[in-house]
Amino acid sequence: MAADRLITSVEARDMLRRVYRSDGEINLEEVLRRGTSDPIKPVTENGRMRPNTSIVVGAVVALLLIAAFVYFSFGARG
């Protein structure tokens, strides 16, 4: 692959498949779990995953925004 051009999406997918196939330690599920877990204490005392606080707060804010949109769009007509 030449360094003076951009790669296509097909080439990127092929390279990712080669990387994930060659290394048995890399697991996409484990990478996603590690990315969404709490960076300070990723596991609770019971061994369960503790979610990242910023992801939880973002999800709550998004839920509140959706609820306000639905309420003011459909619920406040009475």
KELUM-873735 format. One record per residue: residue in three letters; x, y, z of N, C-alpha, C, O in turn; residue number from 0. Coordinates in nm, 2 decimals, always signed. Example, Ala and Ser with C-alpha at 12.3 -4.5 7.8 and 13.67 -1.06 7.14 Angstrom:
2
{site 'ALA'; {+1.32; -0.57; +0.78}; {+1.23; -0.45; +0.78}; {+1.32; -0.33; +0.78}; {+1.42; -0.33; +0.85}; 0},
{site 'SER'; {+1.28; -0.22; +0.71}; {+1.37; -0.11; +0.71}; {+1.29; +0.00; +0.79}; {+1.34; +0.11; +0.80}; 1},
END
This chain:
78
{site 'MET'; {+0.08; -0.12; +0.00}; {+0.00; +0.00; +0.00}; {+0.09; +0.12; +0.00}; {+0.18; +0.14; +0.08}; 0},
{site 'ALA'; {+0.06; +0.21; -0.09}; {+0.14; +0.34; -0.10}; {+0.10; +0.43; +0.01}; {-0.01; +0.44; +0.05}; 1},
{site 'ALA'; {+0.20; +0.51; +0.06}; {+0.17; +0.60; +0.16}; {+0.12; +0.74; +0.12}; {+0.08; +0.82; +0.20}; 2},
{site 'ASP'; {+0.12; +0.76; -0.01}; {+0.07; +0.89; -0.07}; {-0.07; +0.89; -0.11}; {-0.11; +0.98; -0.18}; 3},
{site 'ARG'; {-0.15; +0.79; -0.07}; {-0.29; +0.79; -0.10}; {-0.38; +0.75; +0.02}; {-0.33; +0.69; +0.11}; 4},
{site 'LEU'; {-0.50; +0.78; +0.02}; {-0.59; +0.74; +0.12}; {-0.64; +0.60; +0.10}; {-0.65; +0.56; -0.02}; 5},
{site 'ILE'; {-0.67; +0.53; +0.20}; {-0.72; +0.39; +0.18}; {-0.88; +0.40; +0.17}; {-0.94; +0.49; +0.21}; 6},
{site 'THR'; {-0.93; +0.29; +0.11}; {-1.07; +0.28; +0.09}; {-1.13; +0.21; +0.21}; {-1.06; +0.16; +0.29}; 7},
{site 'SER'; {-1.26; +0.21; +0.22}; {-1.33; +0.15; +0.33}; {-1.31; +0.00; +0.32}; {-1.31; -0.07; +0.43}; 8},
{site 'VAL'; {-1.31; -0.06; +0.20}; {-1.29; -0.20; +0.19}; {-1.15; -0.24; +0.24}; {-1.13; -0.34; +0.30}; 9},
{site 'GLU'; {-1.05; -0.16; +0.20}; {-0.91; -0.19; +0.25}; {-0.90; -0.18; +0.40}; {-0.84; -0.26; +0.47}; 10},
{site 'ALA'; {-0.97; -0.08; +0.46}; {-0.97; -0.06; +0.61}; {-1.04; -0.18; +0.67}; {-0.99; -0.23; +0.77}; 11},
{site 'ARG'; {-1.15; -0.23; +0.62}; {-1.22; -0.35; +0.67}; {-1.12; -0.47; +0.66}; {-1.12; -0.55; +0.76}; 12},
{site 'ASP'; {-1.06; -0.49; +0.55}; {-0.97; -0.60; +0.54}; {-0.85; -0.60; +0.64}; {-0.81; -0.70; +0.69}; 13},
{site 'MET'; {-0.80; -0.48; +0.66}; {-0.69; -0.46; +0.75}; {-0.74; -0.49; +0.89}; {-0.66; -0.56; +0.97}; 14},
{site 'LEU'; {-0.86; -0.44; +0.93}; {-0.91; -0.47; +1.06}; {-0.93; -0.62; +1.08}; {-0.91; -0.68; +1.19}; 15},
{site 'ARG'; {-0.99; -0.69; +0.98}; {-1.01; -0.83; +0.99}; {-0.87; -0.91; +1.01}; {-0.87; -1.00; +1.09}; 16},
{site 'ARG'; {-0.77; -0.86; +0.94}; {-0.64; -0.93; +0.95}; {-0.59; -0.91; +1.10}; {-0.53; -1.00; +1.15}; 17},
{site 'VAL'; {-0.60; -0.79; +1.15}; {-0.55; -0.76; +1.28}; {-0.63; -0.84; +1.39}; {-0.57; -0.91; +1.47}; 18},
{site 'TYR'; {-0.76; -0.85; +1.38}; {-0.84; -0.92; +1.48}; {-0.82; -1.07; +1.46}; {-0.83; -1.15; +1.56}; 19},
{site 'ARG'; {-0.79; -1.12; +1.34}; {-0.78; -1.26; +1.31}; {-0.64; -1.30; +1.36}; {-0.62; -1.42; +1.41}; 20},
{site 'SER'; {-0.54; -1.22; +1.35}; {-0.40; -1.26; +1.38}; {-0.38; -1.27; +1.53}; {-0.29; -1.35; +1.58}; 21},
{site 'ASP'; {-0.44; -1.18; +1.61}; {-0.42; -1.17; +1.75}; {-0.54; -1.23; +1.83}; {-0.65; -1.18; +1.82}; 22},
{site 'GLY'; {-0.52; -1.34; +1.89}; {-0.62; -1.41; +1.97}; {-0.67; -1.33; +2.09}; {-0.78; -1.36; +2.14}; 23},
{site 'GLU'; {-0.58; -1.24; +2.14}; {-0.61; -1.17; +2.26}; {-0.71; -1.05; +2.23}; {-0.78; -1.01; +2.32}; 24},
{site 'ILE'; {-0.71; -1.00; +2.11}; {-0.80; -0.89; +2.08}; {-0.94; -0.94; +2.05}; {-0.96; -1.03; +1.96}; 25},
{site 'ASN'; {-1.04; -0.89; +2.12}; {-1.18; -0.93; +2.11}; {-1.26; -0.80; +2.10}; {-1.25; -0.72; +2.19}; 26},
{site 'LEU'; {-1.34; -0.79; +2.00}; {-1.42; -0.66; +1.98}; {-1.51; -0.64; +2.10}; {-1.53; -0.53; +2.14}; 27},
{site 'GLU'; {-1.57; -0.75; +2.15}; {-1.66; -0.73; +2.26}; {-1.59; -0.68; +2.38}; {-1.64; -0.59; +2.46}; 28},
{site 'GLU'; {-1.47; -0.73; +2.41}; {-1.39; -0.69; +2.52}; {-1.34; -0.55; +2.50}; {-1.33; -0.47; +2.60}; 29},
{site 'VAL'; {-1.31; -0.51; +2.38}; {-1.26; -0.37; +2.36}; {-1.38; -0.27; +2.38}; {-1.36; -0.17; +2.45}; 30},
{site 'LEU'; {-1.50; -0.31; +2.34}; {-1.62; -0.22; +2.37}; {-1.65; -0.22; +2.51}; {-1.68; -0.11; +2.57}; 31},
{site 'ARG'; {-1.64; -0.33; +2.58}; {-1.67; -0.33; +2.72}; {-1.57; -0.25; +2.80}; {-1.60; -0.18; +2.89}; 32},
{site 'ARG'; {-1.44; -0.26; +2.76}; {-1.34; -0.18; +2.83}; {-1.36; -0.03; +2.80}; {-1.33; +0.05; +2.89}; 33},
{site 'GLY'; {-1.40; +0.01; +2.68}; {-1.42; +0.15; +2.65}; {-1.54; +0.21; +2.72}; {-1.54; +0.33; +2.74}; 34},
{site 'THR'; {-1.64; +0.13; +2.75}; {-1.76; +0.19; +2.82}; {-1.76; +0.17; +2.97}; {-1.85; +0.21; +3.04}; 35},
{site 'SER'; {-1.65; +0.10; +3.02}; {-1.65; +0.08; +3.16}; {-1.58; +0.20; +3.23}; {-1.52; +0.28; +3.17}; 36},
{site 'ASP'; {-1.60; +0.21; +3.36}; {-1.55; +0.32; +3.45}; {-1.40; +0.31; +3.45}; {-1.34; +0.21; +3.48}; 37},
{site 'PRO'; {-1.33; +0.42; +3.41}; {-1.18; +0.42; +3.41}; {-1.12; +0.41; +3.54}; {-1.00; +0.36; +3.55}; 38},
{site 'ILE'; {-1.18; +0.45; +3.65}; {-1.12; +0.44; +3.78}; {-1.14; +0.30; +3.85}; {-1.04; +0.25; +3.89}; 39},
{site 'LYS'; {-1.26; +0.25; +3.85}; {-1.29; +0.12; +3.91}; {-1.38; +0.05; +3.81}; {-1.50; +0.06; +3.83}; 40},
{site 'PRO'; {-1.33; -0.02; +3.71}; {-1.41; -0.08; +3.61}; {-1.50; -0.20; +3.66}; {-1.60; -0.23; +3.59}; 41},
{site 'VAL'; {-1.47; -0.26; +3.77}; {-1.54; -0.38; +3.81}; {-1.59; -0.36; +3.96}; {-1.51; -0.30; +4.04}; 42},
{site 'THR'; {-1.71; -0.39; +3.99}; {-1.76; -0.38; +4.12}; {-1.71; -0.49; +4.21}; {-1.63; -0.58; +4.17}; 43},
{site 'GLU'; {-1.75; -0.49; +4.34}; {-1.70; -0.60; +4.43}; {-1.76; -0.73; +4.39}; {-1.70; -0.84; +4.42}; 44},
{site 'ASN'; {-1.87; -0.73; +4.32}; {-1.94; -0.86; +4.28}; {-1.88; -0.91; +4.15}; {-1.92; -1.02; +4.10}; 45},
{site 'GLY'; {-1.79; -0.83; +4.09}; {-1.74; -0.88; +3.96}; {-1.81; -0.83; +3.84}; {-1.78; -0.87; +3.73}; 46},
{site 'ARG'; {-1.91; -0.74; +3.86}; {-1.99; -0.69; +3.74}; {-1.92; -0.56; +3.69}; {-1.85; -0.49; +3.76}; 47},
{site 'MET'; {-1.95; -0.53; +3.56}; {-1.90; -0.41; +3.50}; {-1.96; -0.29; +3.55}; {-2.09; -0.28; +3.57}; 48},
{site 'ARG'; {-1.89; -0.19; +3.59}; {-1.94; -0.06; +3.63}; {-1.93; +0.04; +3.51}; {-1.82; +0.06; +3.45}; 49},
{site 'PRO'; {-2.05; +0.09; +3.46}; {-2.05; +0.18; +3.34}; {-1.98; +0.31; +3.37}; {-1.97; +0.36; +3.48}; 50},
{site 'ASN'; {-1.93; +0.37; +3.26}; {-1.86; +0.50; +3.27}; {-1.97; +0.60; +3.31}; {-2.08; +0.61; +3.26}; 51},
{site 'THR'; {-1.93; +0.69; +3.40}; {-2.02; +0.79; +3.46}; {-2.07; +0.89; +3.35}; {-2.19; +0.93; +3.34}; 52},
{site 'SER'; {-1.98; +0.93; +3.26}; {-2.02; +1.03; +3.16}; {-2.11; +0.96; +3.06}; {-2.20; +1.04; +3.00}; 53},
{site 'ILE'; {-2.10; +0.84; +3.03}; {-2.20; +0.77; +2.94}; {-2.34; +0.76; +3.01}; {-2.44; +0.78; +2.94}; 54},
{site 'VAL'; {-2.34; +0.73; +3.14}; {-2.47; +0.73; +3.21}; {-2.53; +0.87; +3.22}; {-2.65; +0.88; +3.19}; 55},
{site 'VAL'; {-2.46; +0.97; +3.25}; {-2.51; +1.10; +3.25}; {-2.56; +1.15; +3.11}; {-2.67; +1.21; +3.10}; 56},
{site 'GLY'; {-2.48; +1.12; +3.01}; {-2.53; +1.15; +2.87}; {-2.66; +1.08; +2.84}; {-2.74; +1.14; +2.77}; 57},
{site 'ALA'; {-2.67; +0.95; +2.88}; {-2.79; +0.88; +2.84}; {-2.91; +0.94; +2.92}; {-3.02; +0.95; +2.86}; 58},
{site 'VAL'; {-2.89; +0.98; +3.05}; {-3.00; +1.04; +3.12}; {-3.04; +1.17; +3.06}; {-3.16; +1.20; +3.05}; 59},
{site 'VAL'; {-2.95; +1.25; +3.02}; {-2.98; +1.38; +2.96}; {-3.05; +1.36; +2.83}; {-3.15; +1.43; +2.80}; 60},
{site 'ALA'; {-3.01; +1.27; +2.75}; {-3.07; +1.24; +2.62}; {-3.22; +1.19; +2.65}; {-3.31; +1.23; +2.57}; 61},
{site 'LEU'; {-3.24; +1.11; +2.75}; {-3.37; +1.06; +2.78}; {-3.46; +1.18; +2.82}; {-3.58; +1.18; +2.78}; 62},
{site 'LEU'; {-3.41; +1.27; +2.90}; {-3.49; +1.38; +2.95}; {-3.52; +1.47; +2.83}; {-3.63; +1.53; +2.82}; 63},
{site 'LEU'; {-3.43; +1.49; +2.74}; {-3.46; +1.57; +2.62}; {-3.56; +1.51; +2.53}; {-3.65; +1.58; +2.48}; 64},
{site 'ILE'; {-3.56; +1.38; +2.52}; {-3.66; +1.31; +2.44}; {-3.79; +1.32; +2.50}; {-3.90; +1.34; +2.44}; 65},
{site 'ALA'; {-3.80; +1.30; +2.64}; {-3.92; +1.31; +2.71}; {-3.98; +1.45; +2.70}; {-4.10; +1.46; +2.68}; 66},
{site 'ALA'; {-3.90; +1.55; +2.71}; {-3.95; +1.69; +2.70}; {-4.00; +1.72; +2.56}; {-4.11; +1.78; +2.54}; 67},
{site 'PHE'; {-3.93; +1.67; +2.46}; {-3.98; +1.68; +2.32}; {-4.12; +1.61; +2.30}; {-4.21; +1.67; +2.24}; 68},
{site 'VAL'; {-4.13; +1.49; +2.35}; {-4.26; +1.42; +2.33}; {-4.37; +1.49; +2.41}; {-4.48; +1.50; +2.36}; 69},
{site 'TYR'; {-4.34; +1.53; +2.53}; {-4.44; +1.60; +2.61}; {-4.49; +1.73; +2.55}; {-4.61; +1.75; +2.53}; 70},
{site 'PHE'; {-4.40; +1.81; +2.50}; {-4.44; +1.94; +2.44}; {-4.49; +1.92; +2.30}; {-4.56; +2.01; +2.25}; 71},
{site 'SER'; {-4.46; +1.81; +2.23}; {-4.51; +1.79; +2.10}; {-4.65; +1.73; +2.10}; {-4.73; +1.76; +2.02}; 72},
{site 'PHE'; {-4.67; +1.63; +2.19}; {-4.79; +1.55; +2.18}; {-4.88; +1.56; +2.31}; {-5.00; +1.56; +2.31}; 73},
{site 'GLY'; {-4.81; +1.58; +2.43}; {-4.88; +1.57; +2.55}; {-4.94; +1.70; +2.60}; {-5.04; +1.69; +2.68}; 74},
{site 'ALA'; {-4.90; +1.81; +2.56}; {-4.94; +1.94; +2.61}; {-5.06; +2.00; +2.53}; {-5.07; +2.12; +2.53}; 75},
{site 'ARG'; {-5.14; +1.92; +2.47}; {-5.25; +1.97; +2.38}; {-5.38; +1.97; +2.45}; {-5.48; +2.01; +2.39}; 76},
{site 'GLY'; {-5.38; +1.94; +2.58}; {-5.51; +1.94; +2.65}; {-5.54; +2.06; +2.72}; {-5.65; +2.07; +2.78}; 77},
END
